[in-house]
Amino acid sequence: MSGGLTRRSLLGAAALAGCTPREAPPAPAVWVGASHERGHLLREGAALPAPAVQRRASVLVLGAGIAGLAAARAFGRQGVDDVHLLELEDQPGGNSRGHAIAGMACPLGAHYLPVPGGAAREVAEWLHEIGLLKTHLGRTVPDERHLCHSPQERIFVDGAWAEGLLPPVDPGSAAARQMRSFAQAVARVSKPGAFELPAHRSRWSAELAALDTVSFARWLDAQGFDAPELRWYLDYCCRDDYGAAADTVSAWAGLHYFASRHGFHAPGEGEAEREGLFTWPEGNAWLTKRLIEPMGERLHTGRVALRVTEQRQGVEVLAWDVAGQRVEAWQAQTVVLALPLFVAARIVQDPPEALRQAVAALAWAPWLVANLQLDAPPLDRPGAPPSWDNVIYGSTGLGYVDAMHQSLSAVRSATVLTAYRALPQAERPALLAGSADAWTQQVLDDLARAHPDLPRRVRRAELMRWGHAMAIPRPGLQRHPALAALRAARGRIRFAHADLAGCSVFEESFTAGCEVAQPA
Ligand SMILES: Cc1cc2nc3c(=O)[nH]c(=O)nc-3n(C[C@H](O)[C@H](O)[C@H](O)COP(=O)(O)OP(=O)(O)OC[C@H]3O[C@@H](n4cnc5c(N)ncnc54)[C@H](O)[C@@H]3O)c2cc1C
């Protein structure tokens, strides 16, 4: 890890770059967003004081991420009017929470939702309800005001920016040929219904099962796809969507990324169709807000679910009320665990065998999200103009999105850049122990390759570290019997979380939340 981003080093950079001494000094970098000490309450063996409060609910949902909020909504639509939600953090939304620096909204985690495909019918129905999708002359059309504005993406290669995220290659090169064959390979496996999102609605086949037995990297090797530009891009896509590299995710997952959405377009093979996607300065917190609003006082934040016990008449949940510093005892007919499965396994007493097996099969990727408040946009290099998503070729980071990209102002001014990094699991201890300054420095070292003046533009750096951000779709997870059993559980204790899909995207979480309210 490189040296810390100290106030002195930033001021030094500013002085070298000729800033006036009147400029306010940059603030030290800080961690935001996660209350790790609350998570520590979950450690086994902690003695609990006697409950100070008794509460009742027909349905109690634990975890107010997208899955939990969707579950609460789904039960409500079935006429259950006392659905309550307990959320560990003070702010609901889980990985889809937002943040703000100096009044400028920015994401803490998830930041976009593609226009949903046909299998994500509950997502589409809800988007109609909140006005993001409309029916016009019999066709479904997205509300363009919320679609990502153009230009959407660019990549920094050899000192210049190029449009799109695929590294530019000579049309006659081996890399270009391999890109064309990879496009054909994606088209070959993209049979109708084969790669749906949510994935469990895909039509499973021997071919898909085989793809789920090997890593994407091994599959690419076997097919002869070895061009560095193609391999870097595919690896980037895996890290960006799944939090892990191509040698870790399954070939099924690597292909699903393209086949379930927009396909793969080789350069020169017709105009690459831009994926229609919704995004907002605060990322998917815009969506989260629409799910939270109807919950009113039935959403209880700052409540750490500590113990879930099935009893003869229902389920008892003991939760720690952080503000009240006391234990609450809840009695519910049905409890939905809408939290990561490794947390569920810790708090459910006598956990079902499927829960143990699912946790043993899953691995979670750590992520770092760095929000950098700039006093002015960074100087640009030649080539494609500033875009929503800006990626550096060869980087281990995932680039940055610009919070002001959706602004309609013609003049670029102060902004917040949100830089993303999916880290190898081995780096989790360093992420959790490291200083915010040191991690900011790593992010700046990376981005300064494209924007050398960036370090002196930064006024504040606010970082979110996700220790177990998302389940990695490793080989063997699709159709894993333990995950399928948890998804199907319709007793008093039920499960709804992206983990059930073995990967983490909005469509999976929302659908899991809707399905958990359905009868078996
Ligand atoms: C950095 C990052 C970027 C992402 N970007 C995108 C994106 O752009 N688009 C996209 O579709 N997806 C993205 N994702 C995936 C994202 O995880 C999903 O879209 C979705 O938000 C997951 O929701 P969930 O409800 O399944 O899980 P979570 O978000 O994990 O929700 C679980 C909730 O349970 C709470 N909880 C945990 N333990 C307890 C307890 N003991 N008691 C009470 N509550 C508890 C947590 O605080 C949390 O609020 C991203 C994820 C990350 C980490």
PDBQT file of the ligand as one rigid body, heavy atoms in Angstrom, charges set to zero:
ROOT
HETATM    1  C1  LIG A 601     -20.081  -1.294  -4.442  1.00  0.00    +0.000 C 
HETATM    2  C2  LIG A 601     -21.288  -1.949  -5.048  1.00  0.00    +0.000 A 
HETATM    3  C3  LIG A 601     -21.777  -1.518  -6.270  1.00  0.00    +0.000 A 
HETATM    4  C4  LIG A 601     -22.905  -2.118  -6.820  1.00  0.00    +0.000 A 
HETATM    5  N1  LIG A 601     -23.399  -1.643  -8.000  1.00  0.00    +0.000 NA
HETATM    6  C5  LIG A 601     -24.545  -2.146  -8.489  1.00  0.00    +0.000 A 
HETATM    7  C6  LIG A 601     -25.188  -1.534  -9.599  1.00  0.00    +0.000 A 
HETATM    8  O1  LIG A 601     -24.721  -0.512 -10.118  1.00  0.00    +0.000 OA
HETATM    9  N2  LIG A 601     -26.348  -2.087 -10.068  1.00  0.00    +0.000 N 
HETATM   10  C7  LIG A 601     -26.900  -3.196  -9.470  1.00  0.00    +0.000 A 
HETATM   11  O2  LIG A 601     -27.944  -3.671  -9.935  1.00  0.00    +0.000 OA
HETATM   12  N3  LIG A 601     -26.337  -3.756  -8.398  1.00  0.00    +0.000 NA
HETATM   13  C8  LIG A 601     -25.193  -3.253  -7.885  1.00  0.00    +0.000 A 
HETATM   14  N4  LIG A 601     -24.657  -3.784  -6.745  1.00  0.00    +0.000 N 
HETATM   15  C9  LIG A 601     -25.303  -4.962  -6.171  1.00  0.00    +0.000 C 
HETATM   16  C10 LIG A 601     -26.231  -4.637  -4.989  1.00  0.00    +0.000 C 
HETATM   17  O3  LIG A 601     -25.695  -5.405  -3.951  1.00  0.00    +0.000 OA
HETATM   18  C11 LIG A 601     -27.682  -5.026  -5.279  1.00  0.00    +0.000 C 
HETATM   19  O4  LIG A 601     -28.160  -4.238  -6.348  1.00  0.00    +0.000 OA
HETATM   20  C12 LIG A 601     -28.649  -4.831  -4.109  1.00  0.00    +0.000 C 
HETATM   21  O5  LIG A 601     -28.555  -3.522  -3.585  1.00  0.00    +0.000 OA
HETATM   22  C13 LIG A 601     -28.489  -5.869  -2.986  1.00  0.00    +0.000 C 
HETATM   23  O6  LIG A 601     -29.610  -5.770  -2.133  1.00  0.00    +0.000 OA
HETATM   24  P1  LIG A 601     -29.975  -6.885  -1.070  1.00  0.00    +0.000 P 
HETATM   25  O7  LIG A 601     -31.184  -6.429  -0.374  1.00  0.00    +0.000 OA
HETATM   26  O8  LIG A 601     -30.022  -8.206  -1.735  1.00  0.00    +0.000 OA
HETATM   27  O9  LIG A 601     -28.731  -6.932  -0.078  1.00  0.00    +0.000 OA
HETATM   28  P2  LIG A 601     -28.054  -5.875   0.905  1.00  0.00    +0.000 P 
HETATM   29  O10 LIG A 601     -27.862  -4.606   0.211  1.00  0.00    +0.000 OA
HETATM   30  O11 LIG A 601     -26.873  -6.627   1.429  1.00  0.00    +0.000 OA
HETATM   31  O12 LIG A 601     -29.093  -5.666   2.091  1.00  0.00    +0.000 OA
HETATM   32  C14 LIG A 601     -29.048  -6.362   3.319  1.00  0.00    +0.000 C 
HETATM   33  C15 LIG A 601     -29.441  -5.430   4.432  1.00  0.00    +0.000 C 
HETATM   34  O13 LIG A 601     -29.442  -6.170   5.658  1.00  0.00    +0.000 OA
HETATM   35  C16 LIG A 601     -28.907  -5.335   6.684  1.00  0.00    +0.000 C 
HETATM   36  N5  LIG A 601     -28.447  -6.194   7.783  1.00  0.00    +0.000 N 
HETATM   37  C17 LIG A 601     -27.349  -6.976   7.824  1.00  0.00    +0.000 A 
HETATM   38  N6  LIG A 601     -27.276  -7.595   9.012  1.00  0.00    +0.000 NA
HETATM   39  C18 LIG A 601     -28.341  -7.200   9.726  1.00  0.00    +0.000 A 
HETATM   40  C19 LIG A 601     -28.824  -7.508  11.038  1.00  0.00    +0.000 A 
HETATM   41  N7  LIG A 601     -28.193  -8.375  11.829  1.00  0.00    +0.000 N 
HETATM   42  N8  LIG A 601     -29.965  -6.905  11.465  1.00  0.00    +0.000 NA
HETATM   43  C20 LIG A 601     -30.649  -6.043  10.672  1.00  0.00    +0.000 A 
HETATM   44  N9  LIG A 601     -30.228  -5.733   9.426  1.00  0.00    +0.000 NA
HETATM   45  C21 LIG A 601     -29.096  -6.300   8.954  1.00  0.00    +0.000 A 
HETATM   46  C22 LIG A 601     -27.805  -4.581   5.966  1.00  0.00    +0.000 C 
HETATM   47  O14 LIG A 601     -27.408  -3.426   6.684  1.00  0.00    +0.000 OA
HETATM   48  C23 LIG A 601     -28.477  -4.258   4.642  1.00  0.00    +0.000 C 
HETATM   49  O15 LIG A 601     -29.193  -3.055   4.689  1.00  0.00    +0.000 OA
HETATM   50  C24 LIG A 601     -23.532  -3.190  -6.160  1.00  0.00    +0.000 A 
HETATM   51  C25 LIG A 601     -23.039  -3.628  -4.921  1.00  0.00    +0.000 A 
HETATM   52  C26 LIG A 601     -21.941  -2.994  -4.367  1.00  0.00    +0.000 A 
HETATM   53  C27 LIG A 601     -21.436  -3.457  -3.023  1.00  0.00    +0.000 C 
ENDROOT
TORSDOF 0
